[in-house]
Amino acid sequence: MSKRLLLVEDDAIVGLATQRMLGATGFIVDVANSGERAVEMALGEPGYDLVLMDINLGRGIDGTEAAERIIRERDVPILFLSSHTEPEVVEKTERISSYGYVVKSSTPTVLVASIKMAFKLHAAKQSVIDAERLIQHERDNLEAIMAASPVGMIVINQDLVVIRANGAAEQISGQPLSAMQDPRCGDFLGCVQRFAKPRVCGHTEHCAICTLNQDIITTLNERVTIAQQDAEFVVEHNGTREARVFRYSTAAVTITGEPAVLVTLEDVTAIRAEAERNRLLSTIADSDSNVVIITDADRKTVWMNEAGVRLTGYALEEVLGQNPGELLQGENPDQELKVKLSDALNAGKAIRTEILNYTKDGRAYWISMDIEPVRDEQGTVTHFVAIEYDVTERRVFEQKLISQDRRIQAIVDRTSDGIAILNRDGVVEYVNPAYTRLTCYPPEEELGSGPTAIFASLHPDDANMVFENVYAALRDQASGMIYRYRFLTGEGRYIWREDRVVCFYDQDGKVEQSYVFARDISDLRPQAATFQTVN
C-alpha cells in the first residue's frame, strides 16, 4: 500500500512540483498551503504516514508551531523541508522532531531517501514503544499474580538481588522488602550464614551447598524451571535464631526486559516437624543408636530405650519415675538452660538444645536433645519424647578449635611483622599492634581507611607504580604480591617498607579479601621502589 504524505508548502508552484515528483515515486501526496490548514488536515481523516513541513509559511503560524500542534495530538513523523539553513532554525526543528531536516535545494533522490529514513526511524520508535508496552503488561500481570497469591513469591534479578516480594513472602521473611538495602535471598529470609565472612549471600562456604541459591543461579543461567524442592535454613529475626524449612520452586521470567527468577516460597517447618515427630515416635522401639526417653506430663520417666541404658549407665528400673534432668545433669546444672527447658515444656512447646549430662559413674558427656510434646485428641499434653545423641566428641573438637584460634590470635598480636586485612573494596578491617607501630598511626585511624588514604601515604615518586601494578595484579587474579616503596608514617617521616600480600578471590574472580604482611626495611637501604607478583 502506498504511503500517504502531507506536504505543507505555501508556494503553490513549489508545492505542485514537489507533489508531482513524489507522486512519480509511488507516494500519495496532499498539499496544505498554511500552518493552520496543515494542522486541520493532519489531525483529520484520512491519517497521514508522514508530514513534509516547510518552516516559513507566510501569514499565520509557521511550520515549527504547526508541527508542535500536530505532534501533541498524533504520533506522525515530521520531516522539515526548508530553504533555511541557519543553525538556530535547524536546532529548533531538532527539538521538535527527530526525523530529519532536508534543504529544499536537495535533489529528489536525497528527499526520497530522507523520507524513507524517516519511516524507518518511526518504525523503530514504534517498536520500542510496543516493547515497552509489552514489558509493562508483563510486569503488571506479574504484580497482579504476586499480590493475589497466598504463596510467598519473590523476584531475583541478574545480580541475585531480591527486587520484588509479595505480602506472603514478606510475612515469611518477617520484614518488608522496602526496609532492606539490595538484599540477596539469604538476607531476605534471615539466613544466619550471611553473617559469615565475607558476609555476602552467595559467597560463603555454606552457600556452595545451599540448594536454593544454586537453583536460582541455574534458573537464571539456563532459563529452566525447577519444581518443588525443600531447603533447610537457620534464620535469625529480632535476635532469635530458629531452624526453618522452605519449600520452593523457581521459574525464569523477564522484568523490564532483563532476565530474572521468580521464586515461590512456602514455610513448611510445621509440616516437616509434624512428619518428623511421627517418624521419631514410630521408630522408638527400633532405635539402638539414639537415646530415647519418654516421660509423662510431669516429666517423670516412663520408658528409656537400650541405647539410653548403655550411654547413662542406669538400668531402666533405676530411671523409671525419675526426672531425667534431675538425675543426669549433676549437682551444678546450667541454671539458665534449665529455666529455658522448663519454660518450654511448661508451655507445651518442642525444644532443641545441647546439654551437659553425667553417667551413673560420674563421666561427663554432651548430648544434643530434641524434646517433643505428645498430645491427646483434646490437645492436652500427656507425654514428652526426648530424642538424644552423644555429641561429646564434636564439643571437644570445637573447644580445640577455639583454643587454636586463641593461640593464632596471640601469635598475630605478638609477631614483629605488621599485619593488615583489607576487604573487597580495599578498606582496612583489621590491623595488629605491630602494624600500628610500623605506620605510627593509631588503630582507630587505620581501621576503615581505604585506597585514597593509603595512596596519600605513599611517596609521590612511588605511588603510581605501586597502584598501577597492584590493580593489574588483582585484575590478573595473582595469588600474591611483594613490593617495596617509601611510606609516610604518622610521625611525618618516610620509611622504606616491604609489603607481602596474599589475595583471596570469589567465584567471579573478584578479590574479596587481602592479607598484608608489612615490615620496615629502611636498614637495607633500597635504591628504588620494586614490585613483583606471586603466582
C-alpha positions as CSV (number, residue, x, y, z in Angstrom):
1,M,0.0,0.0,0.0
2,S,1.3,3.4,-1.0
3,K,2.3,5.8,1.8
4,R,0.2,8.9,2.2
5,L,2.1,12.2,2.7
6,L,1.0,15.7,3.7
7,L,3.2,18.3,2.0
8,V,2.9,21.7,3.8
9,E,4.1,24.4,1.3
10,D,2.7,28.0,0.9
11,D,4.3,28.4,-2.6
12,A,1.7,26.8,-4.9
13,I,4.2,26.2,-7.7
14,V,6.8,24.6,-5.5
15,G,4.1,22.6,-3.8
16,L,2.7,21.3,-7.1
17,A,6.2,20.4,-8.4
18,T,7.1,18.5,-5.3
19,Q,3.7,16.8,-5.2
20,R,4.2,15.5,-8.8
21,M,7.8,14.5,-8.2
22,L,6.8,12.4,-5.0
23,G,3.7,11.0,-6.8
24,A,6.0,9.7,-9.5
25,T,7.9,7.7,-6.9
26,G,4.8,6.0,-5.6
27,F,3.6,8.3,-2.8
28,I,0.1,9.7,-2.4
29,V,0.6,13.4,-1.6
30,D,-1.8,16.0,-0.4
31,V,-0.8,19.7,-0.1
32,A,-1.6,22.2,2.7
33,N,-0.7,25.9,1.9
34,S,-0.7,27.2,5.5
35,G,0.2,26.1,9.0
36,E,-3.4,26.2,10.2
37,R,-4.6,24.1,7.2
38,A,-1.7,21.6,7.9
39,V,-2.9,21.1,11.5
40,E,-6.5,20.7,10.3
41,M,-5.6,18.1,7.7
42,A,-3.0,16.2,9.8
43,L,-5.5,15.8,12.6
44,G,-8.4,14.9,10.4
45,E,-9.1,12.0,8.1
46,P,-7.5,10.2,6.4
47,G,-4.4,9.9,8.6
48,Y,-1.0,10.6,7.1
49,D,2.0,8.4,7.2
50,L,4.4,11.4,7.2
51,V,4.3,15.2,7.1
52,L,6.7,17.2,4.9
53,M,6.8,20.6,6.7
54,D,8.0,23.9,5.3
55,I,9.1,26.3,8.0
56,N,8.3,29.8,6.6
57,L,4.6,29.6,5.7
58,G,3.8,33.3,5.2
59,R,1.0,34.7,7.3
60,G,-0.3,32.7,10.3
61,I,1.6,30.1,12.3
62,D,4.9,28.9,10.9
63,G,6.0,25.3,10.3
64,T,7.6,24.7,13.7
65,E,4.4,25.7,15.6
66,A,2.2,23.7,13.3
67,A,4.5,20.7,13.8
68,E,4.3,21.1,17.6
69,R,0.4,21.2,17.5
70,I,0.3,18.1,15.3
71,I,2.7,16.1,17.4
72,R,0.8,16.9,20.6
73,E,-2.3,15.1,19.1
74,R,-0.9,12.5,16.8
75,D,2.2,10.3,16.5
76,V,3.3,11.0,13.0
77,P,6.8,11.5,11.7
78,I,7.5,15.1,10.6
79,L,10.3,15.8,8.2
80,F,11.2,19.5,7.8
81,L,11.7,20.8,4.3
82,S,13.0,24.3,4.1
83,S,15.4,26.7,2.4
84,H,16.5,27.9,5.9
85,T,19.9,26.5,7.0
86,E,20.7,28.8,9.9
87,P,21.9,26.8,13.0
88,E,19.3,28.2,15.2
89,V,16.5,27.2,12.8
90,V,17.9,23.7,12.4
91,E,18.4,23.4,16.2
92,K,14.7,24.4,16.8
93,T,13.4,21.8,14.4
94,E,15.6,19.1,16.1
95,R,13.9,19.9,19.4
96,I,10.5,19.3,17.8
97,S,11.1,16.2,15.7
98,S,13.9,13.7,15.4
99,Y,13.1,12.6,11.9
100,G,15.3,14.9,9.9
101,Y,15.8,18.2,8.1
102,V,16.1,18.5,4.3
103,V,17.1,21.6,2.3
104,K,14.7,22.4,-0.5
105,S,17.5,22.6,-3.0
106,S,18.3,18.9,-2.4
107,T,17.9,16.5,-5.3
108,P,14.8,14.3,-5.5
109,T,17.0,11.3,-4.6
110,V,18.0,12.9,-1.4
111,L,14.5,13.9,-0.5
112,V,13.1,10.4,-1.2
113,A,15.9,8.8,0.8
114,S,15.2,11.2,3.7
115,I,11.5,10.2,3.6
116,K,12.4,6.5,3.7
117,M,14.8,7.1,6.6
118,A,12.1,8.9,8.5
119,F,9.8,5.9,8.0
120,K,12.5,3.6,9.4
121,L,13.1,5.9,12.4
122,H,9.4,6.0,13.1
123,A,9.1,2.2,12.8
124,A,12.0,1.8,15.2
125,K,10.4,4.2,17.6
126,Q,7.1,2.3,17.4
127,S,8.9,-1.0,18.0
128,V,10.5,0.5,21.2
129,I,7.0,1.7,22.3
130,D,5.5,-1.7,21.6
131,A,8.2,-3.4,23.5
132,E,7.8,-1.1,26.5
133,R,4.1,-1.7,26.4
134,L,4.7,-5.5,26.4
135,I,7.2,-5.2,29.2
136,Q,4.7,-3.1,31.3
137,H,1.9,-5.6,30.5
138,E,4.1,-8.5,31.7
139,R,5.1,-6.5,34.8
140,D,1.5,-5.7,35.6
141,N,0.5,-9.3,35.2
142,L,3.3,-10.5,37.4
143,E,2.5,-7.9,40.1
144,A,-1.2,-8.9,40.0
145,I,-0.3,-12.6,40.3
146,M,2.1,-11.9,43.2
147,A,-0.4,-9.7,45.0
148,A,-3.2,-12.3,44.8
149,S,-1.0,-15.3,45.6
150,P,-1.3,-16.8,49.1
151,V,2.1,-18.4,48.5
152,G,5.2,-16.3,49.1
153,M,6.7,-15.0,45.8
154,I,10.0,-13.1,45.3
155,V,11.7,-11.9,42.1
156,I,15.5,-12.0,41.9
157,N,17.5,-10.1,39.2
158,Q,20.7,-11.0,37.5
159,D,22.8,-9.7,40.4
160,L,20.9,-12.2,42.7
161,V,19.2,-9.3,44.4
162,V,15.6,-9.6,45.5
163,I,13.7,-6.8,43.7
164,R,10.1,-7.9,44.3
165,A,8.3,-9.6,47.2
166,N,4.6,-10.1,47.8
167,G,2.9,-9.9,51.1
168,A,3.0,-13.6,51.7
169,A,6.8,-13.6,51.2
170,E,7.3,-10.6,53.5
171,Q,5.3,-12.5,56.1
172,I,7.7,-15.4,55.8
173,S,10.6,-13.0,55.9
174,G,9.3,-11.2,58.9
175,Q,10.1,-7.8,57.4
176,P,9.2,-5.7,54.4
177,L,11.5,-5.7,51.4
178,S,11.5,-1.9,51.4
179,A,13.3,-2.0,54.8
180,M,16.3,-3.8,53.2
181,Q,19.1,-2.5,51.0
182,D,19.7,-4.6,47.9
183,P,19.1,-7.9,49.8
184,R,20.0,-11.3,48.4
185,C,17.9,-14.3,49.0
186,G,19.6,-15.3,52.3
187,D,19.4,-11.7,53.5
188,F,15.7,-11.6,52.8
189,L,15.0,-14.9,54.6
190,G,17.3,-14.0,57.5
191,C,19.8,-16.9,56.9
192,V,22.4,-16.7,59.6
193,Q,25.1,-17.8,57.1
194,R,25.0,-14.3,55.6
195,F,26.9,-13.2,58.8
196,A,29.8,-15.5,57.9
197,K,32.8,-14.0,56.1
198,P,32.7,-12.4,53.6
199,R,29.2,-11.5,54.7
200,V,27.6,-11.8,51.2
201,C,24.8,-14.3,50.5
202,G,26.0,-16.5,47.7
203,H,29.7,-16.2,48.5
204,T,30.0,-18.1,51.9
205,E,31.1,-21.7,52.2
206,H,27.6,-22.6,53.2
207,C,26.2,-21.1,50.0
208,A,28.1,-23.7,47.9
209,I,25.7,-26.3,49.3
210,C,22.6,-24.1,49.6
211,T,20.2,-25.8,47.1
212,L,18.0,-22.7,46.9
213,N,20.9,-20.5,45.9
214,Q,22.2,-23.0,43.4
215,D,18.8,-23.5,41.8
216,I,18.3,-19.7,41.5
217,I,21.7,-19.5,39.6
218,T,20.8,-22.5,37.4
219,T,17.4,-21.0,36.5
220,L,19.0,-17.6,35.8
221,N,21.7,-19.0,33.6
222,E,19.8,-21.9,31.8
223,R,16.3,-20.4,31.9
224,V,14.8,-23.6,33.3
225,T,12.0,-24.2,35.8
226,I,12.8,-26.1,38.9
227,A,9.8,-27.5,40.8
228,Q,9.2,-28.0,44.5
229,Q,12.4,-28.5,46.5
230,D,12.9,-28.3,50.2
231,A,15.7,-26.2,51.8
232,E,16.6,-26.0,55.4
233,F,17.8,-22.8,56.9
234,V,18.8,-21.4,60.3
235,V,17.3,-18.0,60.3
236,E,17.5,-15.1,62.7
237,H,14.8,-12.4,63.3
238,N,14.9,-9.9,66.1
239,G,17.9,-11.7,67.7
240,T,16.1,-15.1,67.8
241,R,17.5,-18.0,65.8
242,E,15.4,-20.9,64.7
243,A,15.5,-23.7,62.1
244,R,13.1,-23.2,59.2
245,V,12.3,-25.4,56.2
246,F,11.2,-23.6,53.0
247,R,9.5,-25.4,50.0
248,Y,10.3,-23.5,46.8
249,S,10.1,-23.5,43.1
250,T,12.0,-21.4,40.6
251,A,11.0,-20.1,37.2
252,A,12.6,-17.9,34.6
253,V,10.8,-14.5,34.0
254,T,11.6,-11.2,32.4
255,I,11.4,-7.9,34.3
256,T,11.8,-4.7,32.3
257,G,13.4,-6.6,29.5
258,E,16.0,-8.2,31.8
259,P,16.1,-11.9,32.8
260,A,15.1,-12.7,36.3
261,V,14.0,-15.6,38.5
262,L,10.6,-15.9,40.2
263,V,10.8,-18.0,43.4
264,T,7.7,-19.3,45.2
265,L,8.2,-19.9,48.9
266,E,6.2,-21.8,51.5
267,D,7.3,-22.2,55.1
268,V,6.7,-26.0,55.7
269,T,8.6,-26.0,59.0
270,A,5.5,-27.0,60.9
271,I,4.6,-29.7,58.4
272,R,8.1,-31.1,58.5
273,A,8.2,-31.0,62.2
274,E,5.0,-33.0,62.5
275,A,6.2,-35.5,60.0
276,E,9.5,-35.8,61.9
277,R,7.7,-36.2,65.2
278,N,5.6,-39.1,63.7
279,R,8.7,-40.7,62.3
280,L,10.6,-40.4,65.6
281,L,7.7,-41.9,67.5
282,S,7.3,-44.8,65.1
283,T,11.0,-45.7,65.4
284,I,11.3,-45.5,69.1
285,A,11.3,-49.2,69.7
286,D,13.8,-49.9,67.0
287,S,16.4,-47.2,67.8
288,D,19.7,-48.6,69.0
289,S,21.9,-45.5,68.4
290,N,19.9,-42.5,69.7
291,V,18.8,-42.3,73.2
292,V,15.0,-42.2,73.6
293,I,13.4,-41.2,76.8
294,I,9.6,-40.9,77.3
295,T,8.2,-39.0,80.3
296,D,4.7,-38.3,81.4
297,A,3.3,-34.8,81.6
298,D,5.0,-34.2,84.9
299,R,8.4,-35.2,83.4
300,K,8.7,-38.5,85.2
301,T,10.4,-41.2,83.1
302,V,8.0,-43.9,81.9
303,W,10.4,-45.5,79.4
304,M,14.0,-45.4,78.1
305,N,15.5,-47.5,75.3
306,E,18.5,-49.7,75.4
307,A,20.8,-47.0,73.8
308,G,19.9,-44.8,76.8
309,V,20.9,-47.6,79.2
310,R,24.2,-48.0,77.5
311,L,25.0,-44.2,77.5
312,T,23.8,-43.3,81.0
313,G,24.9,-46.5,82.8
314,Y,21.5,-46.6,84.5
315,A,19.2,-49.6,84.2
316,L,15.6,-48.9,83.1
317,E,14.3,-49.7,86.6
318,E,16.6,-47.0,88.0
319,V,15.2,-44.2,85.9
320,L,11.5,-45.1,86.0
321,G,9.6,-42.3,87.9
322,Q,12.7,-40.1,87.9
323,N,13.0,-36.6,86.3
324,P,15.8,-37.1,83.7
325,G,17.2,-33.6,84.2
326,E,17.5,-34.0,88.0
327,L,19.0,-37.5,87.5
328,L,21.5,-36.7,84.8
329,Q,22.5,-33.0,84.9
330,G,24.7,-33.3,88.0
331,E,25.0,-31.1,91.1
332,N,25.8,-27.9,89.2
333,P,23.5,-27.8,86.2
334,D,23.3,-24.8,83.8
335,Q,20.6,-22.8,85.5
336,E,19.9,-20.6,82.5
337,L,19.4,-23.6,80.3
338,K,17.4,-25.3,83.0
339,V,15.0,-22.4,83.1
340,K,14.7,-22.3,79.3
341,L,13.9,-26.0,79.2
342,S,11.4,-25.7,82.0
343,D,9.6,-22.7,80.4
344,A,9.3,-24.5,77.0
345,L,8.0,-27.7,78.5
346,N,5.5,-25.9,80.8
347,A,4.2,-24.1,77.7
348,G,3.9,-27.5,75.9
349,K,6.5,-26.5,73.2
350,A,9.1,-28.5,71.4
351,I,12.7,-27.6,72.1
352,R,16.1,-28.5,70.7
353,T,19.2,-27.9,72.7
354,E,22.5,-29.3,73.8
355,I,23.2,-30.0,77.5
356,L,26.0,-31.5,79.7
357,N,25.0,-34.7,81.5
358,Y,26.8,-37.2,83.7
359,T,26.7,-41.0,83.6
360,K,26.0,-43.1,86.7
361,D,29.8,-43.4,87.4
362,G,30.2,-39.6,87.0
363,R,31.6,-39.4,83.5
364,A,30.6,-36.1,81.8
365,Y,29.2,-36.2,78.3
366,W,27.4,-33.8,76.0
367,I,24.1,-34.6,74.3
368,S,22.0,-32.9,71.6
369,M,18.4,-33.3,72.5
370,D,15.0,-32.8,70.8
371,I,12.0,-32.9,73.1
372,E,8.6,-33.1,71.6
373,P,5.2,-32.9,73.4
374,V,2.6,-35.6,72.7
375,R,-1.0,-34.5,72.9
376,D,-4.3,-36.3,73.1
377,E,-7.3,-35.6,70.9
378,Q,-8.2,-32.6,73.1
379,G,-4.8,-31.1,72.6
380,T,-3.6,-31.7,76.2
381,V,0.0,-32.7,76.7
382,T,0.2,-36.3,78.0
383,H,3.8,-37.2,77.4
384,F,7.2,-35.8,76.3
385,V,9.5,-37.7,74.0
386,A,13.2,-36.8,74.1
387,I,15.5,-38.0,71.3
388,E,19.1,-37.6,72.3
389,Y,22.5,-38.4,70.8
390,D,26.0,-38.1,72.1
391,V,27.9,-35.0,70.8
392,T,30.8,-35.1,73.2
393,E,33.5,-35.6,70.5
394,R,32.1,-32.7,68.5
395,R,32.1,-30.4,71.5
396,V,35.7,-31.4,72.4
397,F,36.7,-30.7,68.8
398,E,35.0,-27.3,68.9
399,Q,36.8,-26.4,72.1
400,K,40.1,-27.4,70.5
401,L,39.3,-25.1,67.6
402,I,38.5,-22.2,69.9
403,S,41.8,-22.8,71.7
404,Q,43.6,-22.9,68.4
405,D,42.0,-19.6,67.3
406,R,43.1,-18.1,70.5
407,R,46.7,-19.3,70.0
408,I,46.7,-18.0,66.5
409,Q,45.4,-14.6,67.7
410,A,48.1,-14.5,70.3
411,I,50.8,-15.1,67.7
412,V,49.3,-12.4,65.4
413,D,49.3,-9.9,68.3
414,R,52.9,-10.7,69.2
415,T,54.5,-11.1,65.8
416,S,57.1,-8.4,64.7
417,D,55.5,-8.2,61.2
418,G,52.7,-5.7,60.7
419,I,49.5,-7.5,59.6
420,A,46.5,-5.7,58.0
421,I,43.4,-7.3,56.5
422,L,41.6,-5.5,53.6
423,N,38.1,-6.2,52.4
424,R,36.9,-6.5,48.8
425,D,36.8,-2.6,48.5
426,G,40.4,-2.2,49.7
427,V,39.2,-0.9,53.1
428,V,41.3,-1.9,56.2
429,E,39.2,-4.0,58.6
430,Y,41.9,-5.3,60.9
431,V,45.4,-4.4,62.0
432,N,47.7,-6.0,64.6
433,P,49.8,-4.0,67.1
434,A,53.0,-4.4,65.0
435,Y,51.2,-2.7,62.0
436,T,50.3,0.4,64.0
437,R,53.8,0.6,65.4
438,L,55.1,0.4,61.8
439,T,52.8,3.1,60.5
440,C,52.8,5.3,63.7
441,Y,49.0,5.7,63.2
442,P,46.6,4.7,66.0
443,P,44.3,1.7,65.2
444,E,41.2,3.9,65.0
445,E,42.7,5.9,62.1
446,E,43.9,2.7,60.3
447,L,40.6,0.9,60.5
448,G,38.2,1.9,57.8
449,S,40.8,3.7,55.7
450,G,40.5,3.0,52.0
451,P,42.7,3.2,48.9
452,T,42.6,7.0,48.9
453,A,44.1,7.3,52.4
454,I,46.7,4.6,51.6
455,F,47.6,6.3,48.3
456,A,48.2,9.6,50.2
457,S,50.8,7.9,52.4
458,L,53.0,6.7,49.5
459,H,55.9,8.7,48.3
460,P,54.9,10.7,45.2
461,D,57.6,9.0,43.1
462,D,56.4,5.5,44.1
463,A,52.6,5.9,44.3
464,N,51.7,5.5,40.6
465,M,54.0,2.5,40.2
466,V,52.6,0.7,43.2
467,F,48.9,1.3,42.5
468,E,49.1,0.5,38.8
469,N,50.9,-2.8,39.5
470,V,48.5,-3.7,42.3
471,Y,45.4,-3.1,40.2
472,A,47.0,-5.1,37.3
473,A,47.8,-8.0,39.6
474,L,44.3,-8.1,41.0
475,R,42.9,-7.9,37.5
476,D,45.0,-11.0,36.6
477,Q,44.0,-12.7,39.8
478,A,47.6,-13.0,41.1
479,S,47.7,-15.0,44.3
480,G,50.1,-12.6,45.9
481,M,52.4,-9.6,45.5
482,I,55.7,-8.3,47.0
483,Y,56.5,-4.7,46.7
484,R,58.9,-2.1,48.2
485,Y,58.2,1.6,48.5
486,R,58.6,4.7,50.6
487,F,55.8,5.2,53.1
488,L,54.9,8.4,55.1
489,T,54.4,7.4,58.7
490,G,52.1,9.2,61.2
491,E,55.2,10.9,62.6
492,G,55.8,12.7,59.2
493,R,58.9,10.8,58.1
494,Y,59.4,8.4,55.2
495,I,60.5,4.8,55.7
496,W,61.2,2.1,53.2
497,R,58.5,-0.5,53.6
498,E,58.1,-4.0,52.1
499,D,54.6,-5.5,51.8
500,R,53.9,-9.1,51.1
501,V,50.3,-9.5,50.1
502,V,48.1,-12.7,49.9
503,C,44.9,-12.4,47.9
504,F,41.7,-14.4,48.0
505,Y,39.2,-14.2,45.2
506,D,35.5,-15.1,44.9
507,Q,33.9,-17.4,42.4
508,D,33.5,-14.5,40.0
509,G,37.3,-13.8,40.1
510,K,36.9,-10.6,42.1
511,V,39.2,-10.0,45.1
512,E,37.2,-10.5,48.3
513,Q,39.9,-10.2,50.9
514,S,43.7,-9.4,51.1
515,Y,46.2,-10.0,53.9
516,V,49.1,-7.6,54.0
517,F,52.3,-8.5,55.9
518,A,54.4,-5.4,56.2
519,R,57.9,-4.6,57.7
520,D,60.3,-1.7,57.8
521,I,63.3,-2.4,55.5
522,S,64.9,1.1,55.8
523,D,68.1,-0.5,57.2
524,L,68.5,-2.4,53.9
525,R,68.8,1.0,52.2
526,P,66.8,0.1,49.0
527,Q,67.7,2.3,46.0
528,A,64.3,2.2,44.2
529,A,60.7,1.0,44.6
530,T,60.1,-2.5,43.2
531,F,57.1,-4.7,42.5
532,Q,56.6,-8.4,41.7
533,T,53.6,-10.8,41.6
534,V,53.5,-14.2,43.2
535,N,51.5,-17.0,41.5
